[in-house]
Amino acid sequence: FFEDPGAQNTAAVIRVVKRRLRHGDIGKVLVASESGKLALRVRKQLSKAAVVCVTYDTETRKRFRKPTLMKNELLRKRVTIVEWPEPIGQRLVFRNWWERRTLKPSGAISDLFWMTLICVGGHGFRTAVEIVFMATEAGVVKLGEKIISLAGTGWGADSAIVMKGTKFEDAVGEAAVRRMKIEEILAMPKRTSWTGYG
């Protein structure tokens, strides 16, 4: 656990991921990376694992003026690229166990799901969960496949989790077997930065 979020934790996150991979039950690492730099750094440190750079789709990249993706370099270094729309703002299927009914809140209301993840572990933690949905929906991660996912607050990495492949629509949905499951928290900051969420 880190005292503060941010890129200064990146090396420690990669080390803990490397240690976790030694157990031999996980072979794929997802990396949230806008430009691809973090994915390349992870690739360099984790030579045996399959590294997947999960990033914005082209439309989102243009709309928010995100940096150019280092696509050729990523492919040269055997990094799989997932360019997929973020599930933020999408309608959520929610199985309300107390009322025993299924609700489908709008995107604005379902953003409570993301805010809750930030409250639990911060922005990097939320993003690590988000990219599992994106990679699963893109077909790069199989449903139920156990993977490591890492992300950060702003740049670099400050969070890493072990999670099973899940689609966003099933995250808290009707079928319990398809719901999201974070099996392990490998790294996360104790403090949350609320910049942009005031």
N, C-alpha and C positions, 0 to 999 in steps of 0.2 A: 504494500500500500504506500502510495506517495503522498506527501503532505500537500502538494499543490499540483494542479493539472498543467500540462504543457509539454513542449518538445524536448525539454531537458531530461525527460524520462525515457526517451526513445531507446537508448542503448540498454537500459535495464529491462525494458519490455521485451526486446529481442532476445536478451539472455534467458529470461524466464520461459519464453516460447521455445527456445532451443532445448532447454532442460526438459520441458514437457514432451517434446517430440521424441525424446529418448525412450519413452515408455513403449513406443512402437505401435500404438493403436490408432494413431492419427497420421495421415500423410499429406494433408492439404491445409494450407494457411491462406486465409483471406486477408488482404491489406486494403484499407481505405486510403486512396491516394489520388489527389487531384491531378498532379502533373506526372506522377509515376516515380518520383524520386524516392519516396519511402519504400515503394515496392521493390525498387532496384537495390536499396540498402538491405532490405530483408532477404532478397534473393542471394546477395553476396554472403550473408551470414548463415543462411540455411540452404546449403548446397543440395541436400538430399530430398527436401520436401517439395511438393508441388506448390508453387506460389501463384496466387491469383490476385491481380490488381483490380479492385472493384471501384469504378469511377462513374462520373456523370454520363448520361446519354448526350449526344451531340446538341440537341435542342436546349437542354439545361445549361450546358457549357457555354453556348453562345449567349443565351438570355442573361446569365449572371456574370458574363465576362471572366470565366475561369481560365486558368493557364492552359496552354497547349499541352496535350498529352504526349509524352515521349514514347510514342507507339513503336517505332522501329527499334529503338534500343531495348524496350521491354520484350519484344518478340525475339530479338537476338539473344537475350539472356534467358530465354525459355520461361517467360512470365506470361501466363494466360491473362487475357484482358476481358473484363466484363464491363461494358458500357450500357447502363440500364437506368431507366427512370427511377427516382427515389419514391418510395411508397408514402412519404409524408404528404398529408392532404388527401389521401385516398380514403374511401369509405371502409369502415372496419366492421367485420362480422363478429359480434360479441355474444357469447352464450352466457346469459345471466343465470347463474346456477341458483340464486336465491329465489327469483321469480319463476324459474323454470321456463324461460322463453328466450328466443334468439332475437337480438336487436341488431339493427344496421344503422348506426349513427353516421351522420354526414362527416365529410373530411374535417371540417372545422372542429367538430366535437370529438372525433377520433384522435385529434392531435393530443388529447389528454393522455393517450397511451405513450406518446413520445416524451411528453413532459414528465410523466411518472418515471420513465427510464432515466431521464436526466437527474431527477431527484434521488434516485437510487445510486447512480454511479457516475454521473457527469456526462458531458458531451461525447467524449471518446467512447464511453460505455454504450451510450445510445447508438452511436454510429457503428460500433462493432456488431450490435444486434441488427441494425438496419441493413448492413451489407450482406448478412447471411440471407435475409429475405431476397435481396436483389440477385445474388448469385444462384439461389435456388430457383427463382422464377426464370432466370436466364438458362437454366438447365446445366450449369457447371457444377453445382452441388446437388446431389440426389436427396430426395425426401428421406429424412431420418439419418442421413450421413453425418457422422461426428467430425467436426472440423474445428480449427482454431481461427479466431477472428480478432484482428487488432486494428485499432484506430486511435485518433488523438483529438485533443481540443485545439483547434486551429491547425498548426503544422505538427509533424512528427507523430509519435505514439505515446499514449499514457494509459491505455487500457487494452487488456487481452482477455478473451473468454473462450471456453470450450462450449459449443452449442451444436444442436442437431439441426440439419437442414429443414427449413420450414418456409412455407409461403405466408406472406403477410395476411392474406385472407383467412388463414387457418390459425393465426397466432393465439387468439383467445376464442376460437370458434366452436362449432358444435361438436366436432369429432375430437375427443380427448387425445387420441393416438397421434393426431396431426398437429397438436398445439405446440407452441415454441417451448423449448426447454434449455435453459442455460445450465449446463452440468457443472461447470467450474468457472470461477473468477480467478484468473491468473495474475492480473494486475489491474489496479484502478487508483485514481486519486481520492484522498479523503475529502478534499474541498472541491466545490463546484464553482466554476466561473459562469456568471449569469449574463455576460456581455451579449447584447442582442436579444435577450429574453426578459426585458424589464417590464 
